[in-house]
Amino acid sequence: MYKFIYCEHEWGGTKAFHLEGLIFSKNFCNFFAETFTKIFVNTTGLKPSSKVTLAGYKQRNELPIYQPGLVSKLNLVIWIMPEFNDNVSFCWKSKTGKIIKPTDEDFDEEDLECWIEGLKPDEYWKQVATEKKSHPFQIANLPFELKVFGFGVDTVLRIYFTGNKEEIEQVISETIEAYNEKSEALNRKNGVVHNCRIFYEEPILTASVDTGSAGTRIIKQILKSFKKLKGIKKVEVDL
């Protein structure tokens, strides 16, 4: 799997990639690649690739690439080939109040809370429309037709069915509640769903899910939960 790599090393030594004076330790380089990739994929539904990557140049503004502090930031540029650029900031803070620098080799990854500011999933999907054929909702033995047009932080499920709409609403609600409870018990390891609104206009039940930090995992979980229901004919996943 591709990762967002912003630094490189000769693993037998300490030769580090640096940009505008910013140097990464080997451990921080690995930590950044793993963490940035995980957050980006969970939030946008897009995986890094030869087309979706990080630019090797700074933002076109006065911000430095690295801003240290109790909340530290790397101000970076998402590059979607051939020419789309978007400014984002990879942020981290220590639960114990330490200031962890990209040059630090020895630090506790579990002590860090990380997030990305400025992500725009809808815009990114417009830029990679040809990649919509590839999606993370490959589920075996679904008893209904599944079509995926797009997905992001705010994802819509259009459910075509015959039968009891209250039963579908209950399954969606219970699935989200169970997911959040399980993740909360693990210190939000798998993120949490922010909210879900359900609308009905015959013959379609529409669930608008703010996936929050749960990302695509909750959509896949809901689709799996539909297996036990009768009467669902087709589900469309869209933005």
ROROVO-940418 format. One record per residue (C-alpha): residue in three letters; residue number from 1; x, y, z. Coordinates in nm, 4 decimals, always signed. Layout:
N
residuo; num; u; v; w
ALA; NUM; X; Y; Z
...
This chain:
239
residuo; num; u; v; w
MET; 1; +0.0000; +0.0000; +0.0000
TYR; 2; +0.1156; +0.3527; -0.0795
LYS; 3; +0.1846; +0.5861; +0.2121
PHE; 4; +0.2267; +0.9605; +0.2284
ILE; 5; +0.6033; +0.9840; +0.2575
TYR; 6; +0.7515; +1.3239; +0.3304
CYS; 7; +1.0945; +1.2065; +0.4367
GLU; 8; +1.3422; +0.9383; +0.3404
HIS; 9; +1.6278; +0.7559; +0.5071
GLU; 10; +1.9189; +0.5338; +0.4267
TRP; 11; +1.8263; +0.2746; +0.6850
GLY; 12; +2.1878; +0.1908; +0.7659
GLY; 13; +2.2593; +0.5511; +0.8575
THR; 14; +2.0872; +0.8758; +0.9376
LYS; 15; +2.0665; +1.0539; +0.6039
ALA; 16; +1.7362; +1.2401; +0.6303
PHE; 17; +1.5261; +1.4129; +0.3693
HIS; 18; +1.4953; +1.7816; +0.4495
LEU; 19; +1.2971; +2.0652; +0.2983
GLU; 20; +1.3377; +2.4342; +0.3781
GLY; 21; +1.5606; +2.3384; +0.6713
LEU; 22; +1.3187; +2.0803; +0.8169
ILE; 23; +1.4822; +1.7498; +0.9081
PHE; 24; +1.3033; +1.4344; +1.0251
SER; 25; +1.4322; +1.1684; +1.2599
LYS; 26; +1.3919; +0.8110; +1.1391
ASN; 27; +1.1208; +0.7360; +1.3983
PHE; 28; +0.9253; +1.0546; +1.3325
CYS; 29; +0.9470; +0.9909; +0.9595
ASN; 30; +0.7831; +0.6494; +1.0047
PHE; 31; +0.5305; +0.7837; +1.2552
PHE; 32; +0.4278; +1.0663; +1.0222
ALA; 33; +0.3869; +0.8389; +0.7186
GLU; 34; +0.1707; +0.5889; +0.9091
THR; 35; -0.0401; +0.8458; +1.0952
PHE; 36; -0.0985; +1.0928; +0.8126
THR; 37; -0.1967; +0.8086; +0.5783
LYS; 38; -0.4408; +0.6576; +0.8290
ILE; 39; -0.6143; +0.9888; +0.9053
PHE; 40; -0.6332; +1.0910; +0.5398
VAL; 41; -0.7794; +0.7566; +0.4259
ASN; 42; -1.0312; +0.7413; +0.7115
THR; 43; -1.1456; +1.0998; +0.6542
THR; 44; -1.1560; +1.1194; +0.2755
GLY; 45; -1.1974; +0.7589; +0.1629
LEU; 46; -0.9086; +0.8150; -0.0788
LYS; 47; -0.5842; +0.6219; -0.0632
PRO; 48; -0.2463; +0.7732; -0.1454
SER; 49; -0.1294; +0.6780; -0.4931
SER; 50; +0.0832; +0.7968; -0.7805
LYS; 51; -0.1972; +1.0474; -0.8423
VAL; 52; -0.2771; +1.1514; -0.4825
THR; 53; +0.0323; +1.2497; -0.2896
LEU; 54; +0.2126; +1.5211; -0.0912
ALA; 55; +0.3920; +1.7942; -0.2819
GLY; 56; +0.7634; +1.8355; -0.2226
TYR; 57; +0.7308; +2.2104; -0.1812
LYS; 58; +0.5874; +2.4483; +0.0777
GLN; 59; +0.2542; +2.6268; +0.0814
ARG; 60; +0.2403; +2.9456; -0.1210
ASN; 61; +0.2014; +3.1740; +0.1810
GLU; 62; +0.4045; +3.3084; +0.4709
LEU; 63; +0.3525; +3.0079; +0.6974
PRO; 64; +0.6653; +2.8058; +0.7769
ILE; 65; +0.6484; +2.4343; +0.7031
TYR; 66; +0.6982; +2.3547; +1.0728
GLN; 67; +0.5286; +2.5417; +1.3576
PRO; 68; +0.6322; +2.4122; +1.7029
GLY; 69; +0.4181; +2.4552; +2.0129
LEU; 70; +0.1857; +2.2752; +2.2505
VAL; 71; -0.0025; +2.2040; +1.9272
SER; 72; +0.2654; +2.1548; +1.6615
LYS; 73; +0.1946; +2.1688; +1.2889
LEU; 74; +0.3423; +2.0664; +0.9578
ASN; 75; +0.1915; +2.2932; +0.6936
LEU; 76; +0.1844; +2.0787; +0.3812
VAL; 77; +0.0353; +2.0626; +0.0327
ILE; 78; -0.1880; +1.7837; -0.0994
TRP; 79; -0.1053; +1.7315; -0.4667
ILE; 80; -0.3553; +1.5582; -0.6941
MET; 81; -0.2018; +1.5215; -1.0368
PRO; 82; -0.1720; +1.6848; -1.2718
GLU; 83; -0.2177; +2.0312; -1.1177
PHE; 84; -0.4497; +2.0417; -0.8152
ASN; 85; -0.2979; +2.1685; -0.4879
ASP; 86; -0.4580; +2.2121; -0.1462
ASN; 87; -0.3062; +2.3412; +0.1765
VAL; 88; -0.3465; +2.1198; +0.4849
SER; 89; -0.1857; +2.1046; +0.8284
PHE; 90; -0.0801; +1.7874; +1.0092
CYS; 91; -0.1230; +1.8660; +1.3796
TRP; 92; -0.0094; +1.6860; +1.6930
LYS; 93; +0.0001; +1.7481; +2.0653
SER; 94; +0.1285; +1.5569; +2.3626
LYS; 95; -0.1175; +1.4446; +2.6278
THR; 96; +0.1543; +1.5072; +2.8876
GLY; 97; +0.2391; +1.8543; +2.7575
LYS; 98; +0.5743; +1.7707; +2.5970
ILE; 99; +0.6688; +1.9423; +2.2720
ILE; 100; +0.7651; +1.6667; +2.0293
LYS; 101; +0.9767; +1.7841; +1.7344
PRO; 102; +1.0200; +1.6128; +1.3941
THR; 103; +1.3878; +1.5697; +1.4798
ASP; 104; +1.3090; +1.3697; +1.7960
GLU; 105; +1.4120; +1.0066; +1.7712
ASP; 106; +1.2795; +0.8910; +2.1090
PHE; 107; +0.9142; +0.9723; +2.1805
ASP; 108; +0.6010; +0.7888; +2.2940
GLU; 109; +0.3613; +0.7563; +2.0004
GLU; 110; +0.0759; +0.6704; +2.2390
ASP; 111; +0.1271; +1.0079; +2.4078
LEU; 112; +0.0435; +1.1963; +2.0871
GLU; 113; -0.2969; +1.3056; +1.9572
CYS; 114; -0.2922; +1.3792; +1.5836
TRP; 115; -0.5303; +1.5262; +1.3279
ILE; 116; -0.5272; +1.7001; +0.9889
GLU; 117; -0.6752; +2.0464; +0.9436
GLY; 118; -0.8170; +2.1654; +0.6117
LEU; 119; -0.9100; +1.8400; +0.4393
LYS; 120; -1.1745; +1.8766; +0.1626
PRO; 121; -1.2949; +1.5254; +0.0683
ASP; 122; -1.5620; +1.6442; -0.1764
GLU; 123; -1.3142; +1.8520; -0.3729
TYR; 124; -1.0582; +1.5733; -0.3846
TRP; 125; -1.3161; +1.3308; -0.5227
LYS; 126; -1.3983; +1.5747; -0.8022
GLN; 127; -1.0323; +1.5713; -0.8975
VAL; 128; -1.0053; +1.1919; -0.9038
ALA; 129; -1.3456; +1.1119; -1.0536
THR; 130; -1.1955; +0.8366; -1.2651
GLU; 131; -1.0972; +0.6519; -0.9455
LYS; 132; -1.4538; +0.6219; -0.8146
LYS; 133; -1.4728; +0.2706; -0.9580
SER; 134; -1.2424; +0.1686; -0.6748
HIS; 135; -1.3995; +0.1843; -0.3295
PRO; 136; -1.3506; +0.0231; +0.0129
PHE; 137; -1.6983; -0.1351; +0.0319
GLN; 138; -1.6206; -0.4701; -0.1261
ILE; 139; -1.8471; -0.6993; +0.0796
ALA; 140; -1.9115; -1.0610; -0.0074
ASN; 141; -2.2605; -1.2012; -0.0581
LEU; 142; -2.4642; -0.8829; -0.0337
PRO; 143; -2.8288; -0.9716; -0.1071
PHE; 144; -2.8884; -0.6358; -0.2764
GLU; 145; -2.7336; -0.4232; -0.5505
LEU; 146; -2.4651; -0.1784; -0.4336
LYS; 147; -2.3602; +0.1274; -0.6320
VAL; 148; -2.0888; +0.3670; -0.5144
PHE; 149; -2.0783; +0.7135; -0.6692
GLY; 150; -1.8642; +0.8796; -0.4039
PHE; 151; -1.7996; +0.9012; -0.0304
GLY; 152; -1.6376; +1.1283; +0.2230
VAL; 153; -1.6830; +1.2597; +0.5768
ASP; 154; -2.0488; +1.3288; +0.4939
THR; 155; -2.1789; +1.0216; +0.3128
VAL; 156; -2.5320; +0.9540; +0.1923
LEU; 157; -2.6940; +0.6099; +0.1710
ARG; 158; -2.9952; +0.5897; -0.0607
ILE; 159; -3.1844; +0.2727; +0.0250
TYR; 160; -3.4408; +0.1320; -0.2185
PHE; 161; -3.6633; -0.1206; -0.0429
THR; 162; -4.0001; -0.2773; +0.0082
GLY; 163; -4.1257; -0.3458; +0.3570
ASN; 164; -4.0687; -0.1890; +0.6966
LYS; 165; -3.8736; +0.1384; +0.6938
GLU; 166; -3.8740; +0.1544; +1.0753
GLU; 167; -3.6747; -0.1696; +1.0812
ILE; 168; -3.4095; -0.0201; +0.8539
GLU; 169; -3.3921; +0.2954; +1.0659
GLN; 170; -3.3487; +0.0848; +1.3788
VAL; 171; -3.0659; -0.1214; +1.2264
ILE; 172; -2.8799; +0.1929; +1.1191
SER; 173; -2.9224; +0.3523; +1.4625
GLU; 174; -2.8169; +0.0388; +1.6514
THR; 175; -2.5164; -0.0190; +1.4262
ILE; 176; -2.3865; +0.3347; +1.4788
GLU; 177; -2.4524; +0.3202; +1.8539
ALA; 178; -2.2710; -0.0132; +1.8874
TYR; 179; -1.9788; +0.1120; +1.6773
ASN; 180; -1.9351; +0.4266; +1.8875
GLU; 181; -1.9617; +0.2378; +2.2161
LYS; 182; -1.6978; -0.0142; +2.1096
SER; 183; -1.4613; +0.2573; +1.9854
GLU; 184; -1.5127; +0.4704; +2.2982
ALA; 185; -1.4178; +0.1700; +2.5115
LEU; 186; -1.0886; +0.1592; +2.3170
ASN; 187; -1.0169; +0.5316; +2.3672
ARG; 188; -1.1755; +0.6081; +2.0289
LYS; 189; -0.9234; +0.3871; +1.8513
ASN; 190; -1.1533; +0.3513; +1.5491
GLY; 191; -1.2996; +0.7017; +1.5625
VAL; 192; -1.6600; +0.7956; +1.6311
VAL; 193; -1.9617; +0.8814; +1.4178
HIS; 194; -2.0895; +1.2340; +1.4766
ASN; 195; -2.4521; +1.1973; +1.3707
CYS; 196; -2.6975; +1.0454; +1.1249
ARG; 197; -3.0149; +1.1981; +0.9818
ILE; 198; -3.2755; +0.9839; +0.8083
PHE; 199; -3.5319; +1.1003; +0.5524
TYR; 200; -3.7999; +0.9102; +0.3642
GLU; 201; -3.9586; +0.9874; +0.0318
GLU; 202; -4.1218; +0.6834; -0.1243
PRO; 203; -3.9637; +0.4572; -0.2375
ILE; 204; -3.6250; +0.5750; -0.1022
LEU; 205; -3.4979; +0.5924; +0.2544
THR; 206; -3.2008; +0.8291; +0.2731
ALA; 207; -2.9481; +0.8178; +0.5573
SER; 208; -2.7103; +1.1149; +0.5736
VAL; 209; -2.4155; +1.0075; +0.7878
ASP; 210; -2.1560; +1.2447; +0.9303
THR; 211; -1.8918; +0.9756; +0.9697
GLY; 212; -1.6682; +1.1986; +1.1830
SER; 213; -1.3421; +1.0230; +1.2612
ALA; 214; -1.4908; +0.6779; +1.1929
GLY; 215; -1.4481; +0.7322; +0.8202
THR; 216; -1.5465; +0.4619; +0.5740
ARG; 217; -1.5480; +0.1893; +0.8402
ILE; 218; -1.8943; +0.2809; +0.9658
ILE; 219; -2.0426; +0.2836; +0.6144
LYS; 220; -1.9088; -0.0646; +0.5551
GLN; 221; -2.0470; -0.1753; +0.8930
ILE; 222; -2.3944; -0.0416; +0.8085
LEU; 223; -2.3917; -0.2159; +0.4702
LYS; 224; -2.2980; -0.5437; +0.6391
SER; 225; -2.5801; -0.4998; +0.8904
PHE; 226; -2.8292; -0.4758; +0.6028
LYS; 227; -2.7589; -0.8405; +0.5175
LYS; 228; -2.9987; -0.9538; +0.7889
LEU; 229; -3.2864; -0.7457; +0.6519
LYS; 230; -3.5361; -0.8548; +0.3909
GLY; 231; -3.6768; -0.6220; +0.1284
ILE; 232; -3.3675; -0.4093; +0.0498
LYS; 233; -3.3310; -0.4030; -0.3290
LYS; 234; -3.0515; -0.1524; -0.3849
VAL; 235; -2.8229; +0.0821; -0.1893
GLU; 236; -2.6444; +0.3800; -0.3412
VAL; 237; -2.3469; +0.5364; -0.1616
ASP; 238; -2.2894; +0.8975; -0.2539
LEU; 239; -2.1714; +1.2368; -0.1297
